[in-house]
Amino acid sequence: MRGEGEKTHGETKDTLRNVRDTGEFVVNVVTYDVAEPMNLTSGEYDSTVNEFELAKLTPRPSKMVKPPQVAESAVNFECKVYQILDFSSPPHGGSLVIGEIVCVHIDDKNIKDGRIDPATLDLIGRMGGLQYSRTTERFNLVRPK
């Protein structure tokens, strides 16, 4: 997920502005197969650009919040804003959006025995800058008693 508080030519990015205006947002968990389209949405575009169309992603109506979900995402969290923390000014600043999850959507192919099957998820996470990681290599640790 990109730094939503980052500024583009002195203006707040559309996502953060929309979160502030509506008090709602959706977290769409990114899998490796949609990494490139996700990256396309991080560009500095004019607010008239439809990023769903640009990235060839499918908007799906949410159940409890106004913003749509990304249908290609394996997991979607519909959220209402709890708090927004603003940090120092750009380019090193940003905002942290904290939300209350009000609805969760999980693709049925990622459920096994009533639980999320991590073996079916090839999730990615941003490490910083241009680097990302994948959750394809996992290990277990037994908790001490």
N, C-alpha and C positions, 0 to 999 in steps of 0.2 A: 504494500500500500504506500502510495506516495505521501509526502508531507503535505497534508491538506492546508496547513496554515501558511505555506510558502506563498509568496506574492509573485504575480506575473505583471511586470511593467507597472508596479505600484498598486495593483489591484489584488484583492483577495481572490483566490482560485474559486471557480464556480461551485465546487463541492462544498467547501467550507461556508461560502455565502448561502447556499441552499440549506445547509444544516442549521445555520443561525436563523434563517428566515422561517423555516418550517418546524424546527424542533424535532425533526425525525430524520432517520437515515437507515440505509441497509448496508451491512457488511457482507460482501460476497466473497467467500473463501476461494482462493485461486489455486487451481491445480496446474500441473505442468502443461497440460494440453491447451490451456488458455493463457499461458504466460505471454505470448506475443500480442494477442489482442489486449490484454491487461496493460501491457507496456504502451501500446498505442494510445490508450486513454490518458496517459500521464503527460502528454504533450501540452504545450502552452498554446491553447486554441482560443479563438474568440468565443464569447458565450453563445453565439448563434450556431456553433458547430455541434451537431448531434453525435456524441461520442459512441453511442450504441451503433449507429449507422457506420461511422468511421471504422470501428473495430469489427464490424460484422457480427455483433453480439445481439441476442434477442432479449428485449425487455419483457418481463413478466410482472403482472400486477401483484402487489403485496396484499396481504390480508388485513393488516392492522395499522399500516402506515402508508402515506401517500407515495413516497419514492418507489419506483419499480425495482425489481430484483434482476440480476443477470441469470437468465434461464440456464446458461451453460455451466454455472457454478454448482458444485456438488453440495454445498452447504450455504445457506443464506440466513443471516440474523437480522430480523426487523427490530429496529431500536428507536427509542425515544431519548432525546438528550437529557442527561442528568446534570452534566456540568461541562463547561468549556474552559480550559485553562490556557491563557495566552502567555507566551514566553517572549523573550527579547525580540527586538525588531529584526527584519530580514537583513542579510541573507541567512543568518545563522539561527533565527528564531522560528517560531511556528506556534501551532495550537494543538492541544491534546483534547480530543472530543471523547468524553466518557458518557456511555449510554446505558440505558436499561433495556435488556433484551425482552421484547414483548411477544415474539413469535420466532420459531426456528423451523427451517425447511431443510430436509436432508433427502437427497436422491435415494430412492428405495434400493438401488444397486449397491449402496454403501452401508446397508443394514444387514447384520447377521445375528440371529438369535436375539433380536430386540435391542441390539447395541450397535454403535458405529463400528464398522470393520476397518481398522486403520490400514490393513493390507490392500484395500481397494482405493485408498486415497493417495495420490501422488502430489501432495501439497507443496507449495513453494512459500518461501518467506524472504523478505528483503533483509539483507545483511547490512547494507549501507552503500551509498554511491551506486555503482552499476552492478554490484554483486548480489546474487540471490542464492538460496540453498533449497534443496529438495529433501523431503522426508522419506525417501526410499530406503535409507539405511537406518534400521532401528535396533535398539538393544533394550533389554530389561534389567532392572536393578531390584533386588528383593529388599523391602524395607525392614529395618531392624525392629525387633519386638520390644 
